[in-house]
């Protein structure tokens, strides 16, 4: 009995030592051979832990398979063997997931170097969704493989296969909304309708696409709020995408002014402010009159910038600078309400013969 126990402990120790040598030595050897390649170092970091755990599980499983008794009294050994089998499946899925995600990330990194910023964001969005699909598929297959290791689950699975048609119909009806969002998420990722960092207007809110998942999209509003919308919203409702073709965005600043505005002076100040601004990209800048009704003249300043953040700062700068210029150099152009008092035609006599009647006068009252 003591000799058998000694042999078991020796065999177990050797198996554990071999697992540690393989689990630690092989990744270290790969990292040493590819020490000048950043991709190899990244791969080693991703697979080091799952590969070590898998080596230990395989070695332990081999030891248990060699020494587990058969027949009566082997229930505990059978339980240990079953646990090791489950751990082997889970850890193998972990290792395969790390390798697949390394391949995807490496392909994105290499391709993004040869692409423009917009194409790079499009590829990044597609791979972002692809990563989530891979993770979901691996988790489903892993859970299914683990459940099939139980005898009772295998029996249930065999009976379910006989009625697979009815089960699929029931599942499709029950998960109609979830499946709709899933396919909508894939459609958004690969149709190039929206990408990460796109500037959009949805539900009357101005923001940027912060995250795209398989079921929902997160829009970061300008005031740092988050608008979470299902993917089906973007496939079923119209929305504005300001940066679908290019990062450049254009914005406007409008003023309601008095008819006595000095347009030449205002345009000169506008040109000076835009030319001196670090936010202006040099593409589009104009100041035009778009309306002149109801006692006001509406002037619209149009400017462009490289992205939404710089455009916001440029619009604020233009608005503040032009308002300051109007107050200092052209105050008569500030918006005013004009009220004219006229005599009542139903009253007898005129203003000269009726001192009590209101005289016609003009009042300028600033808002």
Order of alpha helices (4+ residues) and beta strands (2+ residues): alpha-alpha-alpha-alpha-alpha-alpha-alpha-beta-beta-beta-beta-alpha-beta-beta-alpha-beta-beta-alpha-beta-beta
